[in-house]
């Protein structure tokens, strides 16, 4: 009778540990997804900044060419 109780407790602990591990993995997945979105947003902002700088440089060159002509 004592062995059955130990086995039941052992199985309960194993089940709880598995549930906690699954919850932890789910949370880690959510964090990884959020970090990926943040990185993508940073890349998009960087690309927009580069495009803006390129447009500014183009306008500078265009103005210089206009003055030279």
C-alpha positions as CSV (number, residue, x, y, z in Angstrom):
1,X,0.0,0.0,0.0
2,X,2.9,2.4,0.8
3,X,4.4,1.8,-2.7
4,X,1.2,2.8,-4.5
5,X,1.1,6.1,-2.7
6,X,4.8,6.8,-3.5
7,X,4.2,6.0,-7.2
8,X,1.1,8.2,-7.3
9,X,3.0,11.1,-5.7
10,X,5.9,10.5,-8.1
11,X,3.6,10.5,-11.1
12,X,2.0,13.7,-9.8
13,X,5.3,15.4,-9.4
14,X,6.4,14.3,-12.9
15,X,3.2,15.7,-14.3
16,X,3.6,19.0,-12.5
17,X,7.2,19.3,-13.7
18,X,6.1,18.6,-17.3
19,X,3.4,21.2,-17.0
20,X,5.9,23.8,-15.6
21,X,8.4,23.0,-18.4
22,X,5.7,23.4,-21.0
23,X,4.6,26.7,-19.5
24,X,8.2,27.9,-19.4
25,X,8.8,26.9,-23.0
26,X,5.6,28.8,-24.0
27,X,6.8,31.9,-22.2
28,X,10.3,31.6,-23.7
29,X,8.6,31.3,-27.1
30,X,6.6,34.5,-26.5
31,X,9.7,36.4,-25.4
32,X,11.7,35.2,-28.5
33,X,8.8,36.3,-30.7
34,X,8.7,39.7,-29.1
35,X,12.5,40.1,-29.4
36,X,12.3,39.1,-33.1
37,X,9.6,41.7,-33.7
38,X,11.7,44.3,-31.9
39,X,14.7,43.5,-34.0
40,X,12.6,43.7,-37.2
41,X,11.3,47.1,-36.1
42,X,14.8,48.3,-35.5
43,X,15.9,47.1,-38.9
44,X,12.9,48.8,-40.5
45,X,13.7,52.1,-38.7
46,X,17.4,51.8,-39.8
47,X,16.3,51.3,-43.4
48,X,14.0,54.3,-43.2
49,X,16.8,56.4,-41.7
50,X,19.2,55.3,-44.5
51,X,16.6,56.1,-47.2
52,X,16.0,59.5,-45.6
53,X,19.7,60.3,-45.5
54,X,20.1,59.1,-49.1
55,X,17.2,61.4,-50.1
56,X,18.9,64.3,-48.3
57,X,22.2,63.7,-50.0
58,X,20.5,63.5,-53.3
59,X,18.8,66.9,-52.7
60,X,22.2,68.3,-51.7
61,X,23.9,67.0,-54.9
62,X,21.0,68.2,-57.0
63,X,21.3,71.7,-55.4
64,X,25.0,71.8,-56.1
65,X,24.6,70.7,-59.7
66,X,21.9,73.4,-60.1
67,X,24.3,76.0,-58.8
68,X,27.1,74.8,-61.0
69,X,25.0,75.0,-64.1
